[in-house]
Amino acid sequence: MFIVALSYIAPLEEIDAQLAQHVLWLKQCYADGLFLASGRKEPRTGGIILARGERQALQQRLAQDPFALAGLARYDITEFHPSITAPGLEGLADTAVEPAP
């Protein structure tokens, strides 16, 4: 599983001009089963994406984001293995990883 921290590197006016296309791209990533959750940072300096799958596939998909294509954002990817989850999120747990005592 991955946490993607997206950081804007352009003024919000330029971000807003690409926002509708970015949202369409997000929806396709959800439809393809790649993304689990996403949303804006507060203050509005970027966003966070929770993704699954393979790193290379994720990197390729992030490169197709309209924000990336327009040079408006930077993407930092952190891989993690959830070992403990809240009730209702058990499907996110990595069963190959033992929870810490």
VEXVO-603428 format. One record per residue (C-alpha): residue in one letter; x, z, y; chain; residue number from 1. Coordinates in nm, 3 decimals. Layout:
# VEXVO-603428
{pt "A"; {X; Z; Y}; "A"; NUM},
...
# end
This chain:
# VEXVO-603428
{pt "M"; {0.000; 0.000; 0.000}; "A"; 1},
{pt "F"; {0.117; -0.065; 0.355}; "A"; 2},
{pt "I"; {0.063; 0.067; 0.704}; "A"; 3},
{pt "V"; {0.116; -0.205; 0.962}; "A"; 4},
{pt "A"; {0.177; -0.084; 1.317}; "A"; 5},
{pt "L"; {0.108; -0.370; 1.553}; "A"; 6},
{pt "S"; {0.254; -0.329; 1.905}; "A"; 7},
{pt "Y"; {0.159; -0.551; 2.197}; "A"; 8},
{pt "I"; {0.453; -0.715; 2.373}; "A"; 9},
{pt "A"; {0.241; -0.901; 2.628}; "A"; 10},
{pt "P"; {-0.008; -0.800; 2.900}; "A"; 11},
{pt "L"; {-0.360; -0.705; 2.787}; "A"; 12},
{pt "E"; {-0.500; -1.012; 2.966}; "A"; 13},
{pt "E"; {-0.308; -1.232; 2.720}; "A"; 14},
{pt "I"; {-0.417; -1.012; 2.427}; "A"; 15},
{pt "D"; {-0.781; -1.036; 2.533}; "A"; 16},
{pt "A"; {-0.757; -1.416; 2.555}; "A"; 17},
{pt "Q"; {-0.666; -1.427; 2.182}; "A"; 18},
{pt "L"; {-0.886; -1.137; 2.067}; "A"; 19},
{pt "A"; {-1.176; -1.342; 1.928}; "A"; 20},
{pt "Q"; {-0.937; -1.550; 1.715}; "A"; 21},
{pt "H"; {-0.755; -1.233; 1.604}; "A"; 22},
{pt "V"; {-1.086; -1.081; 1.489}; "A"; 23},
{pt "L"; {-1.169; -1.395; 1.288}; "A"; 24},
{pt "W"; {-0.824; -1.371; 1.126}; "A"; 25},
{pt "L"; {-0.887; -1.001; 1.045}; "A"; 26},
{pt "K"; {-1.223; -1.082; 0.886}; "A"; 27},
{pt "Q"; {-1.060; -1.344; 0.663}; "A"; 28},
{pt "C"; {-0.794; -1.092; 0.556}; "A"; 29},
{pt "Y"; {-1.072; -0.848; 0.458}; "A"; 30},
{pt "A"; {-1.260; -1.123; 0.272}; "A"; 31},
{pt "D"; {-0.939; -1.204; 0.082}; "A"; 32},
{pt "G"; {-0.905; -0.838; -0.021}; "A"; 33},
{pt "L"; {-0.577; -0.782; 0.165}; "A"; 34},
{pt "F"; {-0.690; -0.536; 0.434}; "A"; 35},
{pt "L"; {-0.860; -0.200; 0.376}; "A"; 36},
{pt "A"; {-0.897; -0.070; 0.733}; "A"; 37},
{pt "S"; {-0.786; -0.159; 1.084}; "A"; 38},
{pt "G"; {-0.835; -0.054; 1.443}; "A"; 39},
{pt "R"; {-0.691; -0.016; 1.791}; "A"; 40},
{pt "K"; {-0.433; 0.238; 1.893}; "A"; 41},
{pt "E"; {-0.526; 0.478; 2.172}; "A"; 42},
{pt "P"; {-0.399; 0.418; 2.433}; "A"; 43},
{pt "R"; {-0.448; 0.046; 2.379}; "A"; 44},
{pt "T"; {-0.091; -0.055; 2.300}; "A"; 45},
{pt "G"; {-0.161; -0.227; 1.967}; "A"; 46},
{pt "G"; {-0.334; -0.153; 1.639}; "A"; 47},
{pt "I"; {-0.299; -0.018; 1.287}; "A"; 48},
{pt "I"; {-0.378; -0.204; 0.965}; "A"; 49},
{pt "L"; {-0.401; -0.048; 0.619}; "A"; 50},
{pt "A"; {-0.321; -0.321; 0.366}; "A"; 51},
{pt "R"; {-0.261; -0.366; -0.006}; "A"; 52},
{pt "G"; {-0.086; -0.625; -0.215}; "A"; 53},
{pt "E"; {0.269; -0.755; -0.208}; "A"; 54},
{pt "R"; {0.500; -0.721; 0.093}; "A"; 55},
{pt "Q"; {0.591; -1.091; 0.103}; "A"; 56},
{pt "A"; {0.225; -1.199; 0.100}; "A"; 57},
{pt "L"; {0.149; -0.948; 0.375}; "A"; 58},
{pt "Q"; {0.438; -1.072; 0.588}; "A"; 59},
{pt "Q"; {0.321; -1.431; 0.545}; "A"; 60},
{pt "R"; {-0.032; -1.337; 0.647}; "A"; 61},
{pt "L"; {0.084; -1.137; 0.950}; "A"; 62},
{pt "A"; {0.279; -1.443; 1.065}; "A"; 63},
{pt "Q"; {-0.056; -1.629; 1.077}; "A"; 64},
{pt "D"; {-0.219; -1.376; 1.312}; "A"; 65},
{pt "P"; {-0.308; -1.548; 1.641}; "A"; 66},
{pt "F"; {-0.128; -1.262; 1.819}; "A"; 67},
{pt "A"; {0.190; -1.347; 1.625}; "A"; 68},
{pt "L"; {0.152; -1.722; 1.674}; "A"; 69},
{pt "A"; {0.124; -1.669; 2.051}; "A"; 70},
{pt "G"; {0.417; -1.424; 2.059}; "A"; 71},
{pt "L"; {0.197; -1.137; 2.176}; "A"; 72},
{pt "A"; {0.270; -0.866; 1.918}; "A"; 73},
{pt "R"; {0.538; -0.711; 1.699}; "A"; 74},
{pt "Y"; {0.459; -0.585; 1.346}; "A"; 75},
{pt "D"; {0.626; -0.287; 1.178}; "A"; 76},
{pt "I"; {0.544; -0.252; 0.807}; "A"; 77},
{pt "T"; {0.573; 0.078; 0.621}; "A"; 78},
{pt "E"; {0.515; 0.085; 0.246}; "A"; 79},
{pt "F"; {0.374; 0.404; 0.097}; "A"; 80},
{pt "H"; {0.226; 0.526; -0.229}; "A"; 81},
{pt "P"; {-0.079; 0.751; -0.175}; "A"; 82},
{pt "S"; {-0.075; 1.027; -0.432}; "A"; 83},
{pt "I"; {-0.355; 1.247; -0.297}; "A"; 84},
{pt "T"; {-0.674; 1.125; -0.131}; "A"; 85},
{pt "A"; {-0.993; 1.266; 0.017}; "A"; 86},
{pt "P"; {-1.311; 1.257; -0.194}; "A"; 87},
{pt "G"; {-1.445; 0.904; -0.201}; "A"; 88},
{pt "L"; {-1.102; 0.747; -0.154}; "A"; 89},
{pt "E"; {-0.969; 0.806; -0.504}; "A"; 90},
{pt "G"; {-0.942; 0.430; -0.560}; "A"; 91},
{pt "L"; {-0.659; 0.420; -0.307}; "A"; 92},
{pt "A"; {-0.439; 0.662; -0.501}; "A"; 93},
{pt "D"; {-0.130; 0.520; -0.668}; "A"; 94},
{pt "T"; {-0.168; 0.649; -1.022}; "A"; 95},
{pt "A"; {0.198; 0.573; -1.097}; "A"; 96},
{pt "V"; {0.305; 0.840; -0.846}; "A"; 97},
{pt "E"; {0.272; 1.207; -0.933}; "A"; 98},
{pt "P"; {0.144; 1.433; -0.652}; "A"; 99},
{pt "A"; {0.398; 1.680; -0.518}; "A"; 100},
{pt "P"; {0.344; 2.039; -0.641}; "A"; 101},
# end
